[in-house]
Amino acid sequence: MSMKNKAVVKVMPPQEDAEIAGHLREMLRLLGENPSREGLLRTPERSEKAMRFLTSGYSTSLEEIVNEAIFSLKIDEMVIVKDIEFFSLCEHHLLPFYGKVHVAYLPKEKVIGLSKIPRIVNMFARRLQLQERMTQQIAEAVESAIAPRGVAVLVEAQHFCMMMRGVEKQHSGTVTSNMLGTFRKSKATRDEFLSLVRRPA
């Protein structure tokens, strides 16, 4: 299996147990709270555990996810996995953004196990992210894994950094897309993808 280097790089996060919790305890103090009061006593440790889970994508690789779930099959039809729910953290404010990812590809000689596509989404969502970068990374990972004739990724998301602070627009949404191969070259193929994504399941 041939994969692009940038899609399979495995970055390990720091494993300094409880050091994050110590900083969070100090942050609570700087915010004017009492880290020793009952409601906050275990908050730094719980928050550290949550952050390690929400950024677990750094310690995951494409090779581990795919794990030989690639099969030889010559078909001409588009494969779509849509409405993949995701949660991520904006790298600018460490606030959540969430939504749905739609992934399509046009097989050449291989297909990938359907459950692997949501796992690829999770690998990139569970990092400090920009929606634009995440969209591109998902597309490039699918392309790297199976070398299809084309890949399309559409991400629809809402960002807490726009909803809770700043402009405070609770109903705004952000849409990003990345088209590779035939999806980029052929308007008809793009239109078919967008039509199928918008069709009720």
Phi and psi in degrees as a GROMACS rama.xvg file:
@    title "Ramachandran Plot"
@    xaxis  label "Phi"
@    yaxis  label "Psi"
@TYPE xy
-100.289  126.506  SER-2
-132.754  145.302  MET-3
-65.3101  142.414  LYS-4
-56.8737  -41.3476  ASN-5
-67.9946  -16.4737  LYS-6
-91.1173  -16.3666  ALA-7
-115.624  0.458653  VAL-8
-60.3598  130.645  VAL-9
-107.74  110.846  LYS-10
-102.782  121.769  VAL-11
-92.7666  131.681  MET-12
-75.6748  162.308  PRO-13
-59.7237  139.143  PRO-14
-112.834  44.7744  GLN-15
-88.3535  92.0888  GLU-16
-53.479  130.613  ASP-17
70.4222  -3.59112  ALA-18
-67.5142  -37.8142  GLU-19
-61.5473  -43.5066  ILE-20
-58.4517  -39.7034  ALA-21
-61.5743  -42.1326  GLY-22
-67.4377  -37.1478  HIS-23
-66.5607  -36.1194  LEU-24
-62.4476  -42.3085  ARG-25
-67.5998  -37.0453  GLU-26
-61.3261  -42.7128  MET-27
-58.9328  -41.7897  LEU-28
-63.6755  -42.9757  ARG-29
-67.0012  -25.329  LEU-30
-80.2734  -3.86376  LEU-31
96.9666  9.64779  GLY-32
-94.0447  169.713  GLU-33
-108.272  101.346  ASN-34
-62.5499  -13.7058  PRO-35
-92.6024  -4.81473  SER-36
-72.9502  158.483  ARG-37
-54.06  -45.9659  GLU-38
-68.0363  -21.3177  GLY-39
-110.284  -1.02683  LEU-40
-57.6397  -41.7926  LEU-41
-105.334  4.66391  ARG-42
-59.8028  -44.0592  THR-43
-58.4703  -42.1593  PRO-44
-67.9466  -41.6148  GLU-45
-64.8724  -40.5641  ARG-46
-65.6451  -39.8754  SER-47
-61.2135  -44.311  GLU-48
-60.5363  -41.6334  LYS-49
-65.1472  -43.3229  ALA-50
-64.917  -37.5187  MET-51
-65.2076  -36.8494  ARG-52
-67.9922  -45.6434  PHE-53
-68.547  -16.3654  LEU-54
-115.922  21.6795  THR-55
-68.5162  -12.5589  SER-56
-63.3362  -22.3513  GLY-57
-64.8396  -27.0578  TYR-58
-102.406  18.8983  SER-59
-118.007  141.968  THR-60
-118.692  157.112  SER-61
-61.3538  -38.2527  LEU-62
-62.2431  -41.0008  GLU-63
-64.6659  -40.2404  GLU-64
-67.2995  -49.6783  ILE-65
-63.9699  -47.0253  VAL-66
44.3457  50.8747  ASN-67
68.5001  12.4428  GLU-68
-86.3654  48.7555  ALA-69
-122.127  130.567  ILE-70
-127.451  140.654  PHE-71
-75.6514  123.545  SER-72
-163.885  124.342  LEU-73
-99.5054  105.883  LYS-74
-135.332  156.301  ILE-75
-104.542  -6.56469  ASP-76
-86.9056  152.823  GLU-77
-70.6726  138.596  MET-78
-109.79  126.476  VAL-79
-128.117  132.484  ILE-80
-117.27  113.509  VAL-81
-119.216  168.106  LYS-82
58.5911  41.2517  ASP-83
-82.0308  111.582  ILE-84
-72.907  143.115  GLU-85
-145.577  157.711  PHE-86
-133.248  135.713  PHE-87
-142.442  178.445  SER-88
-121.836  126.733  LEU-89
-65.2484  129.57  CYS-90
-72.8319  -13.4751  GLU-91
-84.1774  -34.9843  HIS-92
-127.611  -3.32676  HIS-93
58.3172  31.3989  LEU-94
-103.669  152.97  LEU-95
-69.8877  150.977  PRO-96
-134.499  149.491  PHE-97
-150.307  162.597  TYR-98
166.111  -143.816  GLY-99
-132.331  146.724  LYS-100
-118.093  137.7  VAL-101
-119.335  125.794  HIS-102
-124.728  131.585  VAL-103
-133.701  151.262  ALA-104
-147.717  156.522  TYR-105
-108.72  106.412  LEU-106
-62.3718  148.853  PRO-107
-105.738  -66.2625  LYS-108
-129.741  -7.73353  GLU-109
-138.765  152.327  LYS-110
-124.41  159.503  VAL-111
-113.917  145.783  ILE-112
-52.9054  133.35  GLY-113
-60.1737  -35.5675  LEU-114
-68.7647  -17.1831  SER-115
-73.0409  -26.3652  LYS-116
-67.7353  -47.9809  ILE-117
-59.6856  -31.9735  PRO-118
-68.0672  -36.1442  ARG-119
-64.4255  -42.2655  ILE-120
-57.6764  -47.3642  VAL-121
-61.4671  -37.9102  ASN-122
-57.572  -40.3982  MET-123
-88.7668  -29.1784  PHE-124
-68.9408  -34.0053  ALA-125
-86.7034  56.868  ARG-126
-147.424  167.507  ARG-127
-73.1331  123.229  LEU-128
-135.092  163.212  GLN-129
-113.274  138.508  LEU-130
-58.9834  -39.083  GLN-131
-62.628  -43.3313  GLU-132
-67.2008  -43.8849  ARG-133
-58.3432  -41.6527  MET-134
-59.1205  -45.8256  THR-135
-66.1195  -41.8148  GLN-136
-63.4652  -40.2231  GLN-137
-62.6848  -46.0435  ILE-138
-61.8358  -44.8363  ALA-139
-67.9459  -31.9834  GLU-140
-68.1622  -42.9364  ALA-141
-64.5095  -42.7291  VAL-142
-60.8154  -42.322  GLU-143
-65.8752  -36.4041  SER-144
-72.0833  -40.2248  ALA-145
-129.633  0.776824  ILE-146
45.9981  58.0815  ALA-147
-77.5542  177.53  PRO-148
-73.4734  -20.4202  ARG-149
-173.236  157.351  GLY-150
-136.677  140.953  VAL-151
-131.438  135.166  ALA-152
-132.548  129.456  VAL-153
-124.85  127.838  LEU-154
-121.504  128.685  VAL-155
-117.456  124.572  GLU-156
-146.374  158.34  ALA-157
-119.157  139.835  GLN-158
-116.03  123.995  HIS-159
-65.6895  -24.2543  PHE-160
-68.9027  -17.2002  CYS-161
-99.7199  -23.2771  MET-162
-89.2828  -39.0685  MET-163
-96.6476  -20.6958  MET-164
-142.811  -175.557  ARG-165
59.3189  -120.922  GLY-166
-74.8638  -17.0291  VAL-167
52.1879  53.221  GLU-168
-106.01  98.2456  LYS-169
-71.8199  -19.9868  GLN-170
-109.461  11.1954  HIS-171
-80.0923  151.455  SER-172
-135.426  158.61  GLY-173
-124.522  131.492  THR-174
-119.528  129.235  VAL-175
-129.417  153.467  THR-176
-143.363  155.917  SER-177
-141.77  123.495  ASN-178
-118.399  129.029  MET-179
-124.1  150.947  LEU-180
63.1886  -130.447  GLY-181
-60.7243  -33.3197  THR-182
-63.8079  -32.8222  PHE-183
-77.553  -37.2069  ARG-184
-81.9266  -30.0542  LYS-185
-113.137  115.679  SER-186
-63.4227  -37.4428  LYS-187
-62.0857  -39.6768  ALA-188
-68.022  -42.4484  THR-189
-60.8125  -44.4319  ARG-190
-63.3735  -38.7809  ASP-191
-63.3483  -44.0917  GLU-192
-59.0034  -50.9097  PHE-193
-64.1065  -35.6585  LEU-194
-65.8379  -42.8408  SER-195
-69.8135  -34.0555  LEU-196
-66.4672  -38.1222  VAL-197
-81.4863  -13.4121  ARG-198
-73.7317  135.082  ARG-199
-58.8964  142.888  PRO-200
